[in-house]
Amino acid sequence: MFEQLMARLGKTLDAAKIPYIVIGGQAVLQHGEPRFTRDIDISLGVDSDGVNTVLGAVAACGLKPLVESPKTFVERTYILPVHDPETEIRVDFAFTFSPFEREAISRAVRLHIGGYDVAYATAEDLIIHKLFAGRPRDIEDIRGVLARKQGKVDRDYLRRWIRQFSQLEGKGHLLPQLEELLAECQER
């Protein structure tokens, strides 16, 4: 069910020339410890000005917006929540074109899912997304990714971005938290 939808999403976004990466729980399934996830999270390499193009791709993929006024919602939140009426799977598209997202999308790994090569975040970029979000589930996901990768991640890349994000208000804890997680991984 998820694999067919992932392939359909990848084909549609590629055909529309919308840069993207799969993040969230679906990426954790590829890089970390298997866990149950009910949705698909996709980071788009477009900002909210590209909402019409994305809405066209959403329609072409057979997905339906979950909000009354999708354009207004995207302009306010930078998120487009949709669902697949056939499977009832929710897909959240995040509109962003920050320097980090541009680099993360350029580093995407193509994984063969449901008969198509779908663009996924690298393990490092997934860790950065998860650390920035910082929920307990995200921290456990990071531990799972580090365990599965046996610590073989680009630590310099992680530190470079986390150092930058640590400059943001309320995010000063990120670099020490990353170091703690990396140290835990080495102790195993």
Helices and strands as residue ranges (DSSP letters): H 2-15, E 20-23, H 24-31, E 39-44, G 48-50, H 51-60, E 64-65, H 70-77, E 79-83, E 90-95, H 99-106, E 109-113, E 116-120, H 123-133, H 136-148, H 155-165, H 174-187
